[in-house]
Amino acid sequence: MTALHWAAMKNDPTSRRRSLYASANVKATTRIGGYTPLILAAQQGYAAVMEPLIKAGADVNAKTANGTTPLMFAAASGNSDAVRVLLDRGATDRRRRVDARPERARCSRRHPVARPSSNCSPLAAPI
């Protein structure tokens, strides 16, 4: 975690300004979880901290190791200003849709089977 991470997480404007003035890397990630300073600010809902980070080049669509974005964290924080800042700067929530019910395997006679390699029973009625 860098000084900029800490400043973003603690809403410390002085440390944030100093870090950005010293050309701190706004895209740096933590070793565990892959959190950027913007993600930490969004997690707390600090819209005022997020603005300068985005202006300095922070990625509004960055993802943590498990795929969580700043927009998701800002929405979970309950701060509508933080969400608005991200949306105004082009943040999107483009997750791949996963169907909750995968298609069941069927044998050559169109009967549902537990495993694709299992034999089909000739006595089973087709669906």
Phi, psi and omega per residue, in radians:
M1 nan 2.290 -3.140
T2 -1.597 3.026 3.080
A3 -1.093 -0.586 3.119
L4 -1.196 -0.662 3.047
H5 -1.018 -0.831 -3.104
W6 -1.094 -0.788 -3.124
A7 -1.097 -0.681 3.132
A8 -1.194 -0.682 -3.099
M9 -1.263 -0.575 -3.070
K10 -1.729 0.041 -3.137
N11 1.000 0.824 -3.127
D12 -1.771 1.718 -3.050
P13 -1.148 -0.588 -3.131
T14 -1.148 -0.867 3.124
S15 -1.125 -0.646 3.126
R16 -1.104 -0.833 3.137
R17 -1.062 -0.758 3.138
R18 -1.116 -0.747 -3.135
S19 -1.129 -0.758 3.135
L20 -1.195 -0.648 3.095
Y21 -1.110 -0.600 3.133
A22 -1.466 0.210 3.119
S23 1.090 0.780 3.074
A24 -1.122 2.574 -3.127
N25 -1.329 1.919 -3.122
V26 -1.327 -0.203 3.133
K27 -1.768 0.109 3.120
A28 -1.131 2.475 3.140
T29 -2.051 2.700 3.076
T30 -1.297 2.696 -3.134
R31 -1.137 -0.662 -3.129
I32 -1.822 2.045 3.067
G33 1.659 -0.388 3.124
G34 1.205 0.711 -3.119
Y35 -1.503 2.320 3.024
T36 -1.647 2.879 3.074
P37 -0.998 -0.658 3.125
L38 -1.111 -0.709 3.120
I39 -1.106 -0.717 3.127
L40 -1.158 -0.670 3.094
A41 -1.175 -0.703 3.124
A42 -1.149 -0.636 3.139
Q43 -1.055 -0.608 3.122
Q44 -1.572 -0.204 -3.134
G45 1.395 0.473 -3.100
Y46 -1.534 1.509 -3.119
A47 -1.105 -0.663 -3.125
A48 -1.150 -0.495 3.104
V49 -1.394 -0.598 -3.062
M50 -1.197 -0.648 -3.112
E51 -0.932 -0.983 -3.122
P52 -1.144 -0.548 3.105
L53 -1.126 -0.739 3.133
I54 -1.174 -0.725 3.108
K55 -1.093 -0.507 3.140
A56 -1.450 -0.053 3.055
G57 1.944 0.209 3.113
A58 -1.145 2.488 -3.122
D59 -1.419 2.033 -3.107
V60 -1.279 -0.249 3.120
N61 -1.951 0.380 3.102
A62 -1.103 2.701 -3.138
K63 -2.216 2.557 3.023
T64 -1.334 -3.131 -3.136
A65 -1.052 -0.504 -3.135
N66 -1.725 0.153 3.035
G67 1.621 0.128 3.138
T68 -1.387 2.368 -3.109
T69 -1.800 2.874 3.063
P70 -1.014 -0.615 3.130
L71 -1.100 -0.706 3.110
M72 -1.125 -0.753 3.126
F73 -1.151 -0.731 -3.136
A74 -1.105 -0.714 3.109
A75 -1.125 -0.695 3.133
A76 -1.203 -0.468 3.137
S77 -1.236 -0.417 3.134
G78 1.529 0.069 -3.134
N79 -1.654 1.887 -3.097
S80 -1.177 -0.488 3.100
D81 -1.139 -0.686 3.119
A82 -1.137 -0.709 3.101
V83 -1.131 -0.762 -3.127
R84 -1.101 -0.710 3.112
V85 -1.019 -0.805 -3.116
L86 -1.175 -0.757 -3.137
L87 -1.140 -0.673 3.114
D88 -1.146 -0.434 -3.125
R89 -1.701 0.170 3.031
G90 1.686 0.242 3.108
A91 -1.185 2.449 3.110
T92 -2.272 2.824 3.061
D93 -2.111 1.326 -3.087
R94 -1.785 1.353 3.090
R95 -1.615 2.584 3.095
R96 -1.250 2.282 3.138
R97 -1.368 2.262 3.124
V98 -1.994 2.182 3.135
D99 -1.246 2.294 -3.109
A100 -1.262 -0.399 -3.123
R101 -2.058 1.689 3.125
P102 -1.179 2.657 -3.131
E103 -1.142 2.373 -3.131
R104 -1.368 2.557 3.108
A105 -1.224 2.596 -3.140
R106 -2.332 2.580 3.089
C107 -1.439 -3.102 -3.106
S108 -1.129 -0.368 3.108
R109 -1.644 0.201 3.090
R110 1.199 0.425 3.044
H111 -1.557 2.479 3.057
P112 -1.190 2.399 3.114
V113 -2.261 2.702 -3.120
A114 -1.216 -0.724 3.131
R115 -2.215 2.489 -3.137
P116 -1.038 -0.440 -3.092
S117 -1.574 -0.116 -3.106
S118 -1.277 2.644 -3.126
N119 -1.325 2.594 -3.141
C120 -1.519 2.421 3.106
S121 -1.513 2.208 3.137
P122 -1.181 -0.252 -3.117
L123 -1.525 -0.239 -3.105
A124 -1.284 2.433 3.133
A125 -1.361 2.418 3.095
P126 -1.199 2.677 -3.124
I127 -1.604 nan nan
